């Protein structure tokens, strides 16, 4: 039975989206139907379609009482909006249906698991959010909340764990037909931990163990966990709050963390061996992955940063988009990422230059645009006299530009959007150490209207940033301090 709250949200979103022009949206990144979008939820493959749900406030382009928005796709790049899937309409989720996941049940139904939120007044007069885990079951279009919600609450927490920071369940089904899920939680030390729960049927859950503990190493509370086996390794993705930088890692405050290690499936024991940022740019958070029907592990994140997302004006009808879907794999002990291969089907209008000398600022005929895929190889003209700096500028005209620059002597790649048209003094730059051979570097730059994603050395690192430059600024130029040779291939994406 669809509640009045959900019916109202569906009616509103259908009417409101008509006021948003197609050209004012990204083309192949999923954006909110209307209002506000944050975390990807319920990323799944069901009945021949990819499903993406998302944290959603349809009535305002700023964060508010969380619903679940819903969209489907055949190729992970072109999305069709469906009616909102969940609304905060029960006693256990009246203040928000927070993040969660989705799987298919053996009987063909789709199971959603999400965090229900109730604000509880405290003795000091303030409020804290009591968080529990809840279920809904549906057919890919409509969902009914489980009559026995919540299925996990404070009685299912290990001793000393917070009932106010207990959220974002990510489920999967094991080969033996049983179910697992990981949930983010705050233990007594005030940092973060990932809890593992198991179920025989997907409806009755029990605490199994603490899968991973922060111990105040990487920020505080760990949100939005995802755990899976990839290339023979256990991989835990999570988004810690209040991180401190460690050299060139973990600069986003509310950032992303990838832990790679061994996983003993008999004892469900995860042994960490490596840690790294997931994305080294400005705008990436709360990633969620899926195993595609052809066996690829694909990841999508919220393409935004909590410290910069409040600067847009109230009149904006939409705010928030997802990252490009990325195929992920383990190489050299690290997490690598590449744009999903379906993107290559959108390529057209190839323009190619080889061994171009760049010693000042140049423009190349045929290389411009705001929906493009550009492959760059750069190297020094003189191996014994390596250049000082190389830059590519894009979304450019006489007034605006965003840039990516590389300084080989410091091994530092920087993305800079301070001239992109922002009227707020928010974060506009991010630097990352990258590997290179005497100034030789490989970059792939993907633009989609209001975003840039830079893949370094075939996916060894990625830097992501949003930009809200007017669409008419479509120039691309190349600059060097010193002498650089460059191969460049550009495709339009249509």
C-alpha positions as CSV (number, residue, x, y, z in Angstrom):
1,X,0.0,0.0,0.0
2,X,1.5,3.3,-1.1
3,X,1.4,5.9,1.7
4,X,0.1,9.4,1.3
5,X,3.7,10.7,2.0
6,X,5.1,8.7,-0.9
7,X,2.2,9.6,-3.2
8,X,2.8,13.2,-2.6
9,X,6.5,12.9,-3.3
10,X,5.8,11.1,-6.6
11,X,3.3,13.7,-7.7
12,X,5.7,16.5,-6.8
13,X,8.8,15.0,-8.6
14,X,6.8,14.3,-11.8
15,X,5.6,17.9,-11.9
16,X,8.8,19.5,-10.8
17,X,11.2,17.8,-13.3
18,X,9.3,19.4,-16.2
19,X,10.9,22.8,-15.2
20,X,14.5,21.4,-15.6
21,X,15.9,21.6,-19.1
22,X,17.7,18.5,-20.5
23,X,20.7,20.7,-21.5
24,X,21.0,22.0,-17.9
25,X,21.8,18.5,-16.7
26,X,24.8,16.3,-17.2
27,X,24.4,14.0,-20.2
28,X,25.6,10.6,-19.0
29,X,26.0,11.0,-15.2
30,X,22.9,10.3,-13.2
31,X,21.6,13.5,-11.5
32,X,18.6,13.9,-9.2
33,X,15.2,13.9,-10.8
34,X,14.5,17.1,-8.9
35,X,15.7,18.6,-5.6
36,X,18.7,17.1,-3.8
37,X,20.7,13.9,-4.3
38,X,23.5,12.4,-2.2
39,X,24.6,8.8,-1.6
40,X,24.0,6.1,-4.2
41,X,21.8,3.4,-2.7
42,X,20.6,-0.1,-3.7
43,X,22.9,-0.2,-6.8
44,X,21.9,-3.5,-8.3
45,X,21.0,-5.5,-11.4
46,X,17.4,-6.7,-11.4
47,X,15.1,-8.0,-14.2
48,X,17.5,-7.0,-17.0
49,X,18.2,-3.5,-15.8
50,X,20.7,-1.7,-13.6
51,X,18.9,0.0,-10.7
52,X,20.2,3.0,-8.8
53,X,18.4,4.4,-5.8
54,X,19.7,7.5,-4.1
55,X,19.4,9.7,-1.1
56,X,16.8,12.2,-2.1
57,X,15.0,15.3,-0.9
58,X,12.6,16.1,-3.8
59,X,11.2,19.3,-2.3
60,X,14.4,21.3,-2.1
61,X,17.9,21.4,-3.7
62,X,19.4,21.3,-0.2
63,X,19.5,18.3,2.2
64,X,16.3,17.5,4.0
65,X,14.1,14.5,5.1
66,X,15.6,11.6,3.1
67,X,13.5,9.6,0.6
68,X,14.9,7.1,-1.9
69,X,14.9,8.3,-5.5
70,X,15.0,5.7,-8.2
71,X,16.3,5.3,-11.8
72,X,17.1,2.4,-14.1
73,X,19.5,1.9,-17.0
74,X,20.5,-0.6,-19.6
75,X,24.1,0.6,-20.0
76,X,25.0,2.4,-16.7
77,X,25.2,5.7,-18.7
78,X,21.7,6.6,-19.8
79,X,19.2,6.6,-17.0
80,X,15.4,6.6,-16.9
81,X,13.7,8.1,-13.8
82,X,11.2,5.9,-11.9
83,X,8.8,7.1,-9.1
84,X,10.5,7.5,-5.7
85,X,10.8,4.2,-4.0
86,X,10.7,5.1,-0.3
87,X,9.5,8.0,1.8
88,X,9.8,8.6,5.6
89,X,6.3,7.5,6.5
90,X,6.6,5.0,9.4
91,X,7.2,5.5,13.1
92,X,10.7,3.9,12.7
93,X,11.8,6.1,9.8
94,X,9.8,9.2,10.2
95,X,12.9,11.5,10.1
96,X,14.5,9.8,7.1
97,X,15.1,6.7,5.0
98,X,18.9,6.7,5.0
99,X,21.3,4.8,2.8
100,X,21.2,1.1,2.1
101,X,21.4,-1.6,-0.6
102,X,19.3,-4.0,-2.7
103,X,19.5,-7.7,-3.7
104,X,17.2,-10.1,-5.5
105,X,15.5,-12.8,-3.5
106,X,15.1,-16.4,-4.7
107,X,11.4,-15.8,-5.3
108,X,12.2,-13.0,-7.8
109,X,11.3,-10.1,-5.5
110,X,13.8,-7.3,-4.9
111,X,14.8,-6.7,-1.2
112,X,15.8,-3.2,0.0
113,X,17.6,-2.7,3.3
114,X,18.0,0.8,4.6
115,X,18.6,2.8,7.7
116,X,15.5,4.3,9.4
117,X,16.0,7.4,11.5
118,X,14.0,8.8,14.4
119,X,15.1,12.0,16.1
120,X,15.2,11.6,19.9
121,X,15.2,14.5,22.3
122,X,18.2,14.4,24.8
123,X,18.4,15.6,28.4
124,X,20.2,18.8,27.3
125,X,17.3,19.7,25.0
126,X,19.0,18.8,21.8
127,X,18.3,15.9,19.4
128,X,20.1,12.8,18.4
129,X,19.2,10.4,15.5
130,X,18.4,6.8,16.6
131,X,19.3,4.6,13.7
132,X,17.9,1.2,12.9
133,X,17.9,-1.2,9.9
134,X,14.7,-1.7,8.0
135,X,13.5,-3.7,5.0
136,X,11.2,-3.2,2.0
137,X,10.2,-5.7,-0.7
138,X,9.1,-4.9,-4.2
139,X,9.0,-5.7,-7.9
140,X,11.5,-3.1,-9.2
141,X,8.9,-0.3,-9.3
142,X,6.9,-0.4,-6.1
143,X,8.0,-1.4,-2.6
144,X,6.2,-2.4,0.6
145,X,7.9,-2.0,4.0
146,X,8.4,-5.1,6.0
147,X,5.8,-5.6,8.7
148,X,8.4,-6.5,11.3
149,X,10.7,-3.4,10.9
150,X,13.1,-2.6,12.2
151,X,15.0,-5.8,11.8
152,X,18.2,-4.6,13.6
153,X,18.3,-2.1,16.4
154,X,20.4,-1.3,19.5
155,X,19.9,-4.8,21.0
156,X,21.8,-6.2,18.0
157,X,24.9,-4.0,18.6
158,X,28.1,-5.2,20.3
159,X,28.7,-3.7,23.7
160,X,29.7,0.0,23.8
161,X,28.5,0.7,20.3
162,X,26.4,3.7,19.5
163,X,22.7,3.5,18.5
164,X,23.1,7.0,17.0
165,X,25.8,6.1,14.5
166,X,24.6,2.7,13.1
167,X,23.9,3.0,9.4
168,X,24.2,2.2,5.7
169,X,23.8,-1.6,5.4
170,X,25.3,-3.2,2.3
171,X,24.0,-6.7,1.6
172,X,25.2,-9.6,-0.5
173,X,24.2,-13.2,-1.0
174,X,26.8,-15.9,-0.5
175,X,27.3,-19.0,-2.7
176,X,25.5,-21.2,-0.1
177,X,22.4,-19.0,-0.4
178,X,22.8,-17.2,2.9
179,X,23.1,-13.5,3.3
180,X,25.6,-11.1,4.8
181,X,25.6,-7.4,5.3
182,X,28.2,-4.8,6.6
183,X,27.0,-1.8,8.5
184,X,28.9,1.3,9.7
185,X,29.0,2.0,13.4
186,X,30.7,4.1,16.1
187,X,32.3,2.1,19.0
188,X,33.1,3.4,22.5
189,X,36.4,4.9,21.3
190,X,34.5,7.5,19.2
191,X,36.0,6.4,15.9
192,X,34.5,3.9,13.5
193,X,34.0,0.2,12.9
194,X,32.3,-2.1,10.3
195,X,29.9,-4.7,11.7
196,X,29.1,-8.0,9.9
197,X,25.6,-9.5,10.1
198,X,24.3,-12.7,8.7
199,X,20.9,-14.1,7.7
200,X,19.4,-17.3,6.5
201,X,16.6,-15.7,4.5
202,X,17.3,-12.0,4.2
203,X,14.7,-11.0,6.8
204,X,16.0,-12.3,10.1
205,X,19.4,-11.0,10.9
206,X,22.0,-11.5,13.7
207,X,25.3,-9.9,14.6
208,X,28.3,-12.0,13.6
209,X,31.4,-10.0,14.4
210,X,33.3,-6.8,14.0
211,X,34.8,-7.1,10.5
212,X,37.1,-4.1,10.7
213,X,38.0,-1.5,13.4
214,X,39.3,2.1,12.8
215,X,41.0,2.6,16.2
216,X,41.2,6.3,15.4
217,X,43.5,5.7,12.5
218,X,41.4,7.1,9.6
219,X,39.1,9.8,10.8
220,X,36.2,9.1,13.1
221,X,32.8,7.4,12.1
222,X,33.0,5.1,9.1
223,X,30.0,5.5,6.8
224,X,28.7,3.7,3.7
225,X,30.7,0.5,3.8
226,X,31.0,-2.0,0.9
227,X,32.8,-5.3,1.1
228,X,33.6,-7.8,-1.6
229,X,36.2,-10.1,-3.1
230,X,38.2,-8.7,-6.0
231,X,41.0,-10.5,-7.8
232,X,41.5,-12.8,-4.8
233,X,41.6,-10.1,-2.2
234,X,39.1,-8.8,0.3
235,X,38.2,-5.2,-0.4
236,X,36.5,-2.8,2.1
237,X,35.4,0.6,0.9
238,X,34.1,3.1,3.4
239,X,33.8,6.9,3.9
240,X,35.3,8.1,7.1
241,X,34.3,11.4,8.7
242,X,36.7,14.0,10.0
243,X,39.9,12.5,8.4
244,X,43.3,14.1,8.9
245,X,45.7,14.2,5.9
246,X,48.5,11.6,5.8
247,X,51.0,13.1,3.3
248,X,49.0,13.4,0.0
249,X,46.3,10.9,1.2
250,X,43.0,11.6,2.8
251,X,42.7,15.3,2.3
252,X,38.9,15.6,2.0
253,X,38.0,15.6,5.7
254,X,34.9,13.6,5.0
255,X,36.7,11.3,2.5
256,X,37.1,7.8,1.1
257,X,39.1,4.8,2.2
258,X,40.0,1.6,0.5
259,X,41.4,-1.3,2.6
260,X,42.7,-4.3,0.8
261,X,43.7,-7.6,2.4
262,X,43.2,-11.3,2.9
263,X,39.8,-12.7,3.7
264,X,39.2,-16.0,5.4
265,X,35.7,-17.1,4.3
266,X,35.6,-19.9,6.9
267,X,36.0,-17.5,9.8
268,X,34.9,-14.2,8.1
269,X,38.3,-12.7,9.1
270,X,39.6,-9.7,7.2
271,X,43.3,-9.0,7.5
272,X,44.3,-5.5,6.2
273,X,47.4,-5.2,4.0
274,X,47.1,-1.9,2.2
275,X,45.2,1.4,2.6
276,X,44.6,4.2,0.1
277,X,42.2,6.9,-0.9
278,X,39.6,5.9,-3.5
279,X,39.5,9.2,-5.3
280,X,42.2,11.9,-5.0
281,X,40.1,14.9,-6.2
282,X,37.6,17.1,-4.6
283,X,34.2,15.5,-5.2
284,X,33.7,11.8,-4.4
285,X,32.0,10.1,-1.5
286,X,30.0,7.1,-0.4
287,X,30.8,4.7,-3.3
288,X,28.8,1.6,-3.9
289,X,29.7,-1.4,-6.2
290,X,27.9,-4.0,-8.2
291,X,28.9,-7.3,-9.8
292,X,27.7,-7.0,-13.4
293,X,26.2,-10.0,-15.2
294,X,29.4,-10.4,-17.2
295,X,31.5,-10.5,-14.0
296,X,32.9,-7.0,-13.7
297,X,33.0,-5.1,-10.4
298,X,31.7,-1.6,-11.1
299,X,31.7,1.3,-8.7
300,X,29.7,4.6,-8.6
301,X,30.1,7.3,-6.0
302,X,28.3,10.6,-5.1
303,X,30.2,13.2,-7.0
304,X,30.2,15.9,-4.3
305,X,32.0,17.0,-1.2
306,X,30.1,17.7,2.1
307,X,32.3,20.8,2.7
308,X,31.4,22.4,-0.6
309,X,27.8,21.3,-1.4
310,X,26.0,24.1,0.5
311,X,27.0,27.0,-1.7
312,X,24.3,26.8,-4.4
313,X,21.3,29.1,-4.3
314,X,17.9,28.1,-3.1
315,X,16.4,28.7,-6.6
316,X,18.3,25.8,-8.1
317,X,15.8,23.1,-9.0
318,X,18.4,20.3,-8.7
319,X,21.7,19.6,-7.0
320,X,23.7,16.4,-7.0
321,X,25.0,13.8,-9.4
322,X,26.8,10.5,-9.5
323,X,30.3,9.8,-10.7
324,X,31.0,7.9,-13.9
325,X,30.6,4.2,-13.4
326,X,34.1,2.7,-13.0
327,X,35.4,-0.8,-13.5
328,X,37.7,-1.6,-10.6
329,X,40.5,-4.1,-10.2
330,X,43.5,-4.9,-8.1
331,X,47.0,-4.2,-9.6
332,X,50.3,-3.9,-7.9
333,X,48.5,-4.2,-4.6
334,X,46.4,-1.1,-5.3
335,X,42.8,-0.4,-6.3
336,X,42.7,0.7,-10.0
337,X,39.7,2.3,-11.7
338,X,38.8,2.7,-15.4
339,X,35.7,4.3,-17.0
340,X,33.1,1.6,-17.6
341,X,33.8,0.2,-21.1
342,X,30.2,1.1,-22.3
343,X,31.4,4.7,-22.5
344,X,33.4,3.8,-25.6
345,X,30.1,3.1,-27.5
346,X,29.4,6.9,-27.1
347,X,32.6,8.0,-28.8
348,X,32.5,9.8,-32.1
349,X,34.3,12.5,-34.0
350,X,37.8,11.3,-33.3
351,X,40.6,14.0,-33.5
352,X,44.2,12.9,-33.1
353,X,47.6,14.6,-32.9
354,X,50.9,12.9,-32.3
355,X,54.2,14.3,-30.9
356,X,52.9,17.9,-30.6
357,X,55.5,20.2,-29.1
358,X,54.1,22.3,-26.3
359,X,56.4,25.1,-25.0
360,X,53.9,27.9,-24.2
361,X,50.0,27.8,-24.6
362,X,48.5,26.2,-27.7
363,X,45.0,25.3,-29.0
364,X,44.5,22.5,-31.4
365,X,41.9,22.5,-34.2
366,X,39.0,20.2,-33.4
367,X,39.8,19.8,-29.7
368,X,37.1,21.5,-27.6
369,X,33.8,20.6,-25.9
370,X,32.1,19.9,-22.6
371,X,31.2,16.2,-23.4
372,X,34.5,14.7,-24.4
373,X,36.9,11.9,-23.7
374,X,40.5,12.9,-24.1
375,X,43.6,10.6,-23.9
376,X,46.9,12.3,-23.3
377,X,50.5,11.0,-23.3
378,X,53.2,13.5,-22.3
379,X,56.9,13.3,-22.1
380,X,59.9,15.8,-22.0
381,X,61.3,17.0,-25.3
382,X,64.7,16.8,-23.7
383,X,65.2,13.8,-21.3
384,X,68.1,15.6,-19.6
385,X,66.2,18.9,-19.1
386,X,62.7,17.9,-17.9
387,X,60.0,20.5,-18.1
388,X,58.8,22.4,-15.0
389,X,55.0,22.2,-15.5
390,X,52.4,20.9,-18.0
391,X,48.7,21.9,-17.9
392,X,45.5,21.2,-19.8
393,X,42.7,23.8,-19.4
394,X,39.1,23.1,-20.2
395,X,35.6,24.5,-19.8
396,X,37.4,27.6,-20.9
397,X,36.7,30.9,-22.4
398,X,38.0,34.5,-21.8
399,X,36.6,34.5,-18.3
400,X,36.5,30.8,-17.0
401,X,38.7,27.8,-16.9
402,X,39.3,24.6,-14.9
403,X,42.7,23.0,-15.1
404,X,44.8,19.9,-14.4
405,X,48.5,20.5,-14.1
406,X,51.5,18.3,-13.5
407,X,54.9,19.2,-12.0
408,X,57.3,16.3,-12.6
409,X,60.0,17.5,-10.2
410,X,57.5,17.3,-7.3
411,X,55.6,14.3,-8.9
412,X,52.4,16.3,-8.1
413,X,49.2,16.4,-10.2
414,X,46.7,19.2,-9.3
415,X,43.2,19.9,-10.2
416,X,42.2,23.6,-9.9
417,X,38.7,25.1,-10.4
418,X,39.1,28.5,-8.7
419,X,38.3,30.2,-12.0
420,X,35.3,28.0,-12.9
421,X,32.7,30.6,-12.0
422,X,32.3,29.8,-8.3
423,X,31.1,32.7,-6.1
424,X,32.1,30.9,-2.9
425,X,35.4,30.5,-1.2
426,X,35.1,26.7,-1.0
427,X,37.7,24.0,-1.8
428,X,38.9,24.7,-5.3
429,X,42.2,22.7,-5.5
430,X,43.4,19.3,-4.7
431,X,46.9,17.8,-5.2
432,X,48.0,14.2,-5.5
433,X,51.4,12.5,-5.8
434,X,51.5,10.4,-8.9
435,X,54.0,8.0,-10.5
436,X,55.8,8.9,-13.6
437,X,59.0,8.1,-15.5
438,X,61.2,11.2,-15.9
439,X,58.1,13.3,-16.8
440,X,56.3,10.7,-18.8
441,X,52.6,10.6,-17.7
442,X,49.4,9.1,-19.1
443,X,46.1,10.9,-18.5
444,X,42.5,10.3,-19.5
445,X,40.1,13.3,-19.1
446,X,36.4,12.8,-19.2
447,X,34.1,15.8,-19.2
448,X,30.3,15.8,-18.9
449,X,29.0,19.4,-18.8
450,X,29.5,20.0,-15.1
451,X,32.2,17.6,-14.1
452,X,35.8,16.4,-14.8
453,X,37.2,13.0,-14.0
454,X,40.9,12.4,-14.5
455,X,42.2,8.9,-14.7
456,X,46.0,8.6,-14.2
457,X,48.3,5.9,-15.6
458,X,45.5,3.6,-16.8
459,X,43.6,4.0,-13.6
460,X,46.3,3.9,-10.9
461,X,44.6,7.0,-9.4
462,X,41.5,9.2,-10.2
463,X,40.8,12.8,-9.4
464,X,37.2,14.0,-9.6
465,X,35.7,17.5,-9.5
466,X,32.4,19.2,-10.2
467,X,32.3,22.6,-11.9
468,X,29.3,24.7,-12.7
469,X,30.8,26.8,-15.5
470,X,28.4,28.1,-18.1
471,X,28.1,25.6,-20.9
472,X,29.2,28.0,-23.6
473,X,32.8,27.9,-22.1
474,X,34.0,24.9,-24.1
475,X,37.6,25.7,-25.0
476,X,40.5,23.4,-24.3
477,X,44.1,24.5,-24.3
478,X,47.5,23.0,-23.4
479,X,50.3,24.8,-21.7
480,X,53.9,24.1,-20.7
481,X,56.7,25.7,-18.7
482,X,59.6,24.1,-20.6
483,X,59.2,21.8,-23.6
484,X,56.8,18.9,-23.6
485,X,55.9,16.4,-26.3
486,X,52.3,15.3,-26.4
487,X,50.1,12.7,-28.0
488,X,46.4,13.6,-27.8
489,X,43.2,11.8,-28.9
490,X,39.8,13.5,-28.4
491,X,36.4,11.9,-28.9
492,X,33.0,13.6,-28.5
493,X,30.6,11.7,-26.3
494,X,27.1,11.5,-27.7
